[in-house]
Amino acid sequence: MRVSALIALWSDGLPCREIGRRLGFTKNAIIGKVNRLGLAKRNSSVRQIVHDKEPPGAEAVSLEKLVAGMCSWPHGHPGTKEFHFCGQSAVEGKPYCAAHCAKAYVINTKDVKKTAAA
C-alpha cells in the first residue's frame, strides 16, 4: 500500500471509501491500515450531529406551546432545557414546515429509476 499517499489523503479529510477507490483498496483495508499506522482519528460522518440553523423567524416552541398546524421538528436533545420545536407553519397534511419537509421526505432515487424504466 502506498503509505505516503494514504497519509496525504487521510490528512486532506477524504472519506475512507474515496481513499480506497483512489489507491485500489477496499474501505475496510484503508480503515485497518489507518488504525495500524496510528493516524489521528476523525469523527465519523455517519455519527456527526448536524446542528442545523432554524428557519428565519423561527421561535423556540416548547412541547406545551406546540399546537396543530405548527412544525414539530425537534431541536436539541430531549430532556435538556434547550430542547424545543421549530414552531413555523406546517405544510398542510404534514407535521413539518416546508424547510423541514425537504429534509424529512427524501425521494428515493432507486424508485425514480424504476418508474422511469417502466
Secondary structure, 3 states (H helix, E strand, C coil): CCHHHHHHHHHCCCCHHHHHHHHCCCHHHHHHHHHHHCCCCCCCCCCCCCCCCCCCCCCCECCCCCCCCECCCEECCCCCCCCEECCCECCCCCCCCHHHHHHHCCCCHHHHHHHHHC
